[in-house]
């Protein structure tokens, strides 16, 4: 009986450790992207999302289930996310993969949302979004590097983005 209890305890410890892992490869996509509608307003600034060029963002908060917070630009999305009160409550962040869609307000395509935590971003390029400067988002680092070569800017991973990266 003691071998059974030891085995059960070890199994419980292993399951607990794997459930608490921050390893991105183990994190499942929790929510699917919600379509950007013509009347949607940015959660941060209140501007109409579909009236502006560039990548958009969506954030899902842990305590609010399936409710999505939509953003007119990746810069507004990161401004919201980087607030420590918000960071700890976010369950999913999605951004557009700009290698799959042209830079324009008429070209928003919701099937090209990707997990922001796995994305690569270009900050400081000549391309602008709803509130001026924005971060171009890409699923592949090579696409981000090609964009930076053409339009200027610096390539950053999600974890390297901070408030200074936004301006």
N, C-alpha and C positions, 0 to 999 in steps of 0.2 A: 504494500500500500504506500509506503514512503517513496518508492520509485515513481509511482503514479503521481503523487503530489509534487515531487521535484520536477517531473516532466511537464506537468500542468503549469507550474510556476514559471519555468523556463519559456514555455510557449507564450504565456501571458506577457512576459517581459519582452520577448521578441516582437510580438504584435504591437505592444505599446510603443516600442522604439521605432518600428517602421511607420506607425501612424503619425508620429511626431516629426518625421523627417522633413527637412526643408529642401531636399534634393529635388531640383526642378524636373528631373526625369520621372520622378515618382508622383508628381503633382498632376492630377487629372483636370481636364477642362471641365469646369463645373457648370458653366452657363454658355448657351449659344448666343451669338450676337443678335441684337434686336434691331430690326430695320430702322434706318434713319428716315423719318417722315418729313414732309415739307413744313409742317408746323412745329417741329421739335425745337426746343430752346436749349441752349447750353446751360448746364447746371451751375456753372461758375459765373458767367457774365450775362446770361439771359438773351444773347443774340440768337437769331435763327440759324441753325446749324447748316442747313443746305444752301445758304446764300454765299458761302465762302469756299475758297479753294483749299486744297491740302488735306492731309490725313485727319481723321476724326478719332475720337476715343470713347470707350464705354467702360464704366466701372460698376461692379456689383459689390455691395456691402454685405458682410456676413450676417448681420442682425436683421437685414431687410429682405432676405430670401431672394426672390427672382426680380426684385425691383432694380432697374438699370438707371444709372446716372449717365447722361450723354453729354459730350463735350464737342464744341465747334472746332477745336484744334488740340493737337497733342500737347501744346504748351499749357493751355488751360487745364487739360487733364492732369498733367504733372504738377501744376501749381496746386491743384486740389489734393492729389495723392501724397505729395511730399509734406503736407501738414501732418505732424505725428499723430494727431487725433484721428485722422482719416486712414493713414497708412496701416495701422494695426487692425482696422476693421474691414479691410478690402479682401474679398474672396477671389475676385477675377478682374483682370484688366485686359481689354482688347483694343487694338489699333489697326488701322488699314495698312496693308502691305502695298507700298507705293511702287513696287516693281511690277505689280499686276494691274494698276489702273493709272490713267494719266492724271496730271495735276490740274484739277479744275472742279468747280462746284457742280457742274453738270454731269460729272463722271463718277459720283459716289456709288460704289458697288458694295453692298453689304456682304457679299459672299467672300470678300477678300479681307475680312477681319482675321487677325492673328493674335496669339497670346503675347502681350507686351513684354512679359518677363523673359521671353525667349527671343525677342526682337533686337534688331540693331537700329540705332538712331543716328541721324546726322543733324548736328546743331550748328547754327551760324551760317547756313547756306543763304544764297540770294533769294530763294523761294520763300513766299510768305503765306500765312494762313489768315484766319479770321481777325486776330489781334496783332497782326504784324509778323514778327519772327515766330517760327514754329519748328518743331523737330520732325524731320522726315523719318518715317518708320519703314523697316524692311525685315523680311523673314531671313534673308541671307546677308552675311557680312560682306560678301563680294558685291552684292547689289548696292549696299550702303556705300562702299568704297567707290564704286563707279559713279554714283550720284554725287558724292563729295568731290570727286575729280572734275566733274562737269559743272557743278553749281557752287563749289566751295563748301567749306564747313569741316567739321571734325566728327569722326565716327566714334560712337560710344555704345557700350552695352547698357542694358536696363539698369544694372546695379551701379554703374558709373554716373548716372544722372543725378544731379543735385540742383538746388535753386540757382546756382551760378550758371548752370548749363542752359537755363531757360532764357537768358538775356544775352 
